[in-house]
Amino acid sequence: MIFKLVIAIVVLVVGGLYIAYRVADRETKTAASFRASSGYETAALQHGTTAFRTYGPVGAPAIILVHGATLGSLTYQDYAAPLVAAGFRVVLYDQYGRGFSDRTDTPFSIDLMRAQLDGLMDHLDLGAVHLYGVSLGGAIVARFAAEHPERVITLGLQVPVIGGVNVSRSVMVARLPIIGPLLARLYAIPAIIQRGESFSPETETGQALMAHFKEQFAVMGTERMITQMITGDALSDRMDDHRTIAAAGVPVHFAYASDDPEIPAAEVEAAIAVYNAADAHQFTGGHFFSYGKVDELAALYAAFIESQTR
């Protein structure tokens, strides 16, 4: 009798969890349909289609901006105008699994993101460029620079992932064995959306960006790739890459926050110390300190580039 009762309870619990999992499914559209009216160009790369935008003259020195873990390239479009005005060509693109780019069959990893960047540079016929990465984007450009220092003129890092990321318990549950995908859908993804909302300024542009940010979670495969990002190597320690970059002599610029709860300042400063003469600028305002400071950040990076290339 007790055995049958236990089995019945297990069936009810598992059935209830399965129903909750199905009901919480957000994914209703393809990446192709999502980007159809985006205005982005596309590149058919090895692992999937990459959506990108370019600003400024083709012959100008190129800066590629690489976004963070969940806020796509649209979030950083305001960097383009001041950098173009400073004489650069600016390239923005969406990483696989986010924004207007494909959700790939290949699992999310730091080297998949590096390969995407490599492929996009080849598609655009770019040789050596300036790379500017934000948060996870900082880890991606560091991985690329460690592998291909000859293709990186300067490296800009804004609140870069160095020794991992402090994430909430709601996100960490995605790392649990067996039930991780279920908990990712029920808890981690909602927590990530809520985190993104904290970045959104109460302006018309800010609200439009937030609408885009939320809509990307309706693209089939987004949840799977973001779960892989949380559970894989993308948010792991990157200090070895920085040692390699320092040994190669790539000039590096840092912009970070002393009060960032996700990327501790001490970890960024440990990376800065690896370099003989890194250009480092400390701010306050947390992980999203850049809001309201885009022109200043663009000017700092443009000045750094000039100091290294004149």
C-alpha positions in Angstrom: 0.0 0.0 0.0 2.8 2.4 1.0 4.7 1.5 -2.1 1.7 2.3 -4.4 1.2 5.6 -2.6 4.9 6.5 -3.1 4.6 5.6 -6.8 1.4 7.7 -7.1 3.1 10.7 -5.5 6.2 10.4 -7.8 3.9 10.2 -10.9 2.0 13.2 -9.8 5.1 15.2 -9.1 6.8 14.3 -12.4 3.6 14.9 -14.3 3.1 18.2 -12.7 6.7 19.3 -13.4 6.3 18.1 -17.1 3.1 20.2 -17.4 4.8 23.2 -15.9 7.7 22.7 -18.3 5.4 22.6 -21.3 3.3 25.5 -20.2 6.4 27.7 -19.6 7.7 27.2 -23.1 8.3 30.6 -24.6 9.7 29.6 -28.0 7.4 30.2 -30.9 9.4 31.5 -33.8 12.5 30.9 -35.9 15.7 33.0 -35.9 15.1 33.7 -39.6 11.6 35.1 -39.0 12.8 37.1 -36.0 15.5 38.9 -38.1 13.5 39.2 -41.3 12.6 42.9 -40.7 15.6 43.7 -38.4 17.6 45.7 -41.0 20.7 43.6 -40.2 22.9 42.0 -42.8 23.7 38.3 -42.6 26.7 36.1 -43.0 26.3 32.4 -43.6 29.2 31.1 -41.4 30.3 27.6 -40.6 28.0 27.0 -37.6 25.1 29.2 -38.7 23.9 32.6 -39.9 25.3 35.6 -38.1 23.4 38.9 -38.1 25.5 42.0 -38.1 25.5 45.8 -38.8 28.3 48.1 -40.0 28.7 51.8 -39.5 31.2 54.2 -41.1 33.4 54.0 -44.2 34.6 50.6 -45.4 38.3 51.7 -45.6 38.4 53.1 -42.1 40.2 51.1 -39.2 37.6 48.6 -37.9 36.4 48.3 -34.3 34.2 45.2 -33.7 32.0 45.5 -30.6 31.1 42.2 -28.9 28.1 42.2 -26.6 27.6 40.4 -23.3 25.8 37.2 -22.2 22.2 38.2 -22.8 21.9 41.8 -24.0 22.5 41.6 -27.8 24.2 44.0 -30.1 21.3 46.5 -30.3 22.2 47.4 -26.7 25.5 48.8 -27.9 24.4 50.7 -31.1 25.0 54.0 -29.3 28.7 53.3 -29.3 28.7 53.5 -33.1 28.1 57.2 -33.7 31.0 58.6 -31.5 33.4 56.0 -32.8 32.5 56.7 -36.4 32.9 60.4 -35.7 36.4 59.5 -34.4 37.3 58.0 -37.8 36.5 54.3 -37.3 34.3 51.7 -39.0 32.2 50.0 -36.4 30.9 46.4 -36.6 28.2 45.1 -34.3 26.9 41.5 -34.4 24.8 39.1 -32.5 26.4 36.0 -31.0 24.9 32.7 -31.7 21.9 32.0 -29.4 21.0 35.7 -28.9 19.5 38.5 -30.9 19.0 38.0 -34.6 21.7 35.3 -35.1 21.0 31.6 -35.4 20.6 29.1 -32.6 23.2 26.5 -33.5 23.2 22.8 -33.3 26.8 23.1 -32.0 26.7 23.5 -28.2 27.5 27.0 -26.8 31.1 27.4 -25.8 33.8 30.1 -25.7 35.5 28.5 -28.7 32.2 28.5 -30.7 32.0 32.2 -30.0 35.6 32.7 -31.0 35.0 30.8 -34.2 32.0 33.0 -35.0 34.0 36.1 -34.6 36.8 34.7 -36.7 34.4 33.7 -39.5 32.7 37.1 -39.5 36.0 38.9 -39.8 36.8 36.7 -42.8 33.4 37.3 -44.3 34.0 41.1 -44.0 37.5 40.7 -45.4 39.1 42.2 -42.3 42.7 41.7 -41.4 43.8 43.1 -38.1 41.1 45.0 -36.1 40.4 46.7 -32.8 38.2 44.5 -30.6 36.0 45.8 -27.8 34.1 43.3 -25.6 31.6 43.8 -22.9 31.2 41.3 -20.0 31.0 37.8 -21.7 32.1 39.7 -24.9 35.3 40.6 -23.0 36.0 36.9 -22.5 35.3 36.2 -26.2 37.6 38.8 -27.5 40.3 37.7 -25.0 40.0 34.1 -26.2 40.3 35.4 -29.8 43.3 37.6 -29.0 45.0 34.7 -27.2 44.5 32.5 -30.3 45.1 35.2 -33.0 47.2 38.1 -31.6 48.3 39.0 -35.1 44.7 40.0 -36.0 44.2 42.3 -32.9 45.6 45.8 -33.0 44.2 46.8 -29.6 41.9 45.1 -27.2 39.1 47.0 -25.3 37.6 45.2 -22.3 34.5 46.6 -20.4 33.5 44.8 -17.2 35.1 41.6 -18.7 34.6 38.1 -17.4 37.9 37.2 -15.9 37.5 34.6 -13.1 33.9 33.6 -13.7 30.7 35.4 -12.9 28.7 35.9 -9.7 25.3 34.7 -10.7 22.1 34.4 -8.7 20.9 31.2 -7.2 17.9 31.3 -9.6 20.4 31.1 -12.5 22.7 28.6 -10.8 19.9 26.0 -10.6 20.4 25.4 -14.4 23.7 23.6 -13.5 21.9 20.9 -11.5 22.1 17.4 -13.0 19.1 15.9 -14.7 16.6 18.6 -13.7 18.7 21.5 -14.8 16.8 22.1 -18.1 13.5 22.1 -16.3 14.7 24.6 -13.7 16.4 26.7 -16.3 13.0 27.2 -18.0 11.1 27.8 -14.8 13.7 29.9 -12.8 16.9 30.7 -14.6 15.5 32.3 -17.8 12.9 34.4 -15.9 15.8 35.6 -13.6 17.9 36.5 -16.7 15.0 38.5 -18.1 14.5 40.3 -14.8 18.2 41.1 -14.8 18.0 42.6 -18.2 15.0 44.7 -17.2 17.2 46.3 -14.5 19.4 47.7 -17.3 16.6 49.3 -19.3 16.4 53.0 -18.9 12.9 54.6 -18.7 13.2 56.2 -22.2 11.6 55.4 -25.5 14.8 53.9 -26.8 15.3 51.9 -23.6 11.9 50.5 -23.7 12.3 49.5 -27.4 15.6 47.7 -26.5 13.8 45.9 -23.6 11.0 44.7 -26.0 13.7 43.3 -28.3 15.6 41.7 -25.4 12.4 39.9 -24.3 11.3 38.9 -27.8 14.6 37.1 -28.5 13.5 34.5 -25.9 10.7 33.5 -28.2 13.2 32.2 -30.8 13.4 28.5 -30.8 16.7 27.3 -29.3 17.5 30.4 -27.2 16.7 28.7 -23.9 18.9 25.7 -24.8 21.9 27.8 -25.8 21.6 30.1 -22.8 21.4 27.1 -20.5 24.6 25.7 -22.2 26.2 29.1 -21.7 25.5 28.9 -17.9 26.6 25.3 -17.6 29.5 25.3 -20.0 32.9 26.9 -20.1 31.8 30.4 -21.4 31.7 31.9 -17.9 34.8 30.2 -16.6 38.3 31.5 -15.6 40.1 33.4 -18.5 43.3 34.4 -16.7 45.4 32.1 -18.9 44.2 34.0 -22.0 45.3 37.2 -20.5 48.8 35.9 -19.7 49.0 34.8 -23.4 47.8 38.2 -24.6 50.3 40.0 -22.4 53.1 37.8 -23.6 52.1 38.6 -27.2 52.3 42.3 -26.5 48.7 43.3 -27.5 47.8 46.7 -26.1 44.9 46.4 -23.7 42.3 48.9 -22.4 40.1 48.2 -19.4 36.9 50.0 -18.2 35.3 48.4 -15.1 33.3 49.2 -12.0 34.5 49.2 -8.4 31.0 48.1 -7.3 30.2 45.5 -9.9 28.4 42.6 -8.1 28.8 40.2 -11.1 32.4 40.9 -12.1 34.4 41.7 -8.9 36.8 44.6 -9.3 39.6 42.6 -7.7 39.4 40.0 -10.5 39.6 42.7 -13.2 42.5 44.3 -11.3 44.3 40.9 -11.2 44.1 40.8 -15.0 45.3 44.4 -15.3 48.3 43.5 -13.2 49.3 40.8 -15.8 50.0 43.5 -18.3 53.0 45.8 -18.1 51.1 49.0 -19.1 47.4 48.3 -19.5 45.2 51.4 -19.8 42.7 51.1 -17.0 39.7 53.2 -16.0 37.6 52.5 -12.9 34.0 53.7 -12.6 31.1 53.3 -10.2 27.5 52.2 -11.1 27.7 48.4 -11.1 27.8 46.0 -14.0 25.7 48.3 -16.2 27.6 51.5 -15.3 27.9 52.4 -19.0 24.4 53.8 -19.2 24.8 57.5 -19.7 28.6 57.2 -20.2 28.7 55.8 -23.8 30.3 58.9 -25.3 32.9 59.0 -22.5 33.7 55.3 -22.9 34.0 55.7 -26.7 36.2 58.7 -26.4 38.5 56.9 -23.9 38.9 53.9 -26.2 39.4 56.1 -29.3 42.1 58.0 -27.4 43.8 54.8 -26.4 43.8 53.5 -30.0 45.4 56.8 -31.1 48.1 56.5 -28.4 49.0 53.0 -29.6 48.9 53.6 -33.4 50.2 57.1 -34.1 
